[in-house]
Amino acid sequence: MAYIDYYKILGIPKNATEKDIKKTYRKLARKFHPDLNPNDKVAEKKFKEINEANEVLGNPENRKKYDQYGEHWQHAEDYQKAKQQQYAHQQSSQGSFRGHSEEDFSDFFESMFGGRSSRTQGRQARFRGQDFNAQLQLDLKDVYTTRKRTLTVNNKNIRITIPAGVENGQVIKIKGHGGKGVNGGPNGDLYIQFSIVNSTPFKRDGNNLYTSVDLDLYKALLGGEITVNTFDGKVKLTVKPETQNGTKVKLKGKGFPKYKKQGQYGDLYVTYNIKTPTNLTAKEKELFTELSKLR
């Protein structure tokens, strides 16, 4: 595994505080965010590197391991276990234990990560590759139907299928597309978290959608037919006479698709907003006055 200097990626010193790391990460994330740099591959790569660096340095426990073990920080626990086993073996066979030097530390990782010293040859440990994490931002319109998307992770193009109905914050796992395994160990996995933005007039709550339509006073009083927009087209609705402001009607099956349930949809709820007429003519005012007297 090649060494990646996460401090250099964020442009901070090794003695930076947690507050400094968080502040720098937020600043860089805004600068290189895909929304602000559309179709900019360099910015996209930089954004991923920044997120990876923050996942390590922004976590005090991960940072401590990284500072001590460098590129091998994810295998720190394995090193500690091996050191304890060696200590127990030496205690039982020699009755004493000598301290570990930097050479011992290097020899251990050489044995784990492909070294061929005479002491370790033939008994190298296999380790699972590093898991990768990525964030993919999509519009609500993009997840209404199942579609394929090509992602670039560590300079590799990965073709994935995004099922309809994915929710904001949802994470899916792409098996085997993380870091390469060590000494024949399995590859890590790729975890993709979805960030769903909504540029539509519909509000989403789970599988249901909500919207509102304006209704003129006369249609509300006398009833009639109106055309309303759904997520994938238009439908006609019959308005009942004497409909009240705020009345909500349900259009069954006109909501959002259910995740990995082909052909199943939530419902669409339409709320009527009755609009009072303005700029009345003298005749209209006269008629409304007569109407009020009848009531």
Number of C-alpha atoms within 10 A of each C-alpha: 12 7 8 12 13 21 18 11 16 19 13 15 11 11 8 11 13 13 10 13 21 13 11 16 23 13 12 16 18 12 15 20 16 20 12 11 13 11 10 13 12 10 18 18 16 18 22 21 19 21 21 17 22 22 15 19 26 19 13 12 10 15 19 14 19 20 12 11 16 17 15 17 18 18 18 16 11 14 18 11 11 13 16 12 12 13 18 15 14 14 13 11 10 9 10 11 14 8 7 10 9 9 8 12 13 12 17 17 17 15 21 22 18 16 16 15 11 8 9 16 11 10 10 19 16 16 19 19 23 21 18 18 18 17 15 13 15 15 14 22 15 17 19 19 15 17 12 11 11 11 14 13 16 13 8 10 11 12 11 12 10 16 18 20 22 27 19 17 14 11 17 13 15 15 12 16 20 22 18 19 18 19 17 14 13 17 19 20 20 20 18 17 18 18 18 19 13 15 10 12 13 20 16 17 12 16 20 20 22 18 18 18 16 12 19 14 18 15 17 20 16 12 15 13 11 13 11 15 15 19 15 11 8 10 12 10 13 10 18 14 13 13 18 14 15 13 12 15 13 14 15 12 15 21 26 26 25 20 18 13 11 12 8 14 18 18 17 24 20 21 18 20 18 20 14 9 9 6 7 10 9 9 9 11 12 12 12 13 11 11 10 9 8 7 5
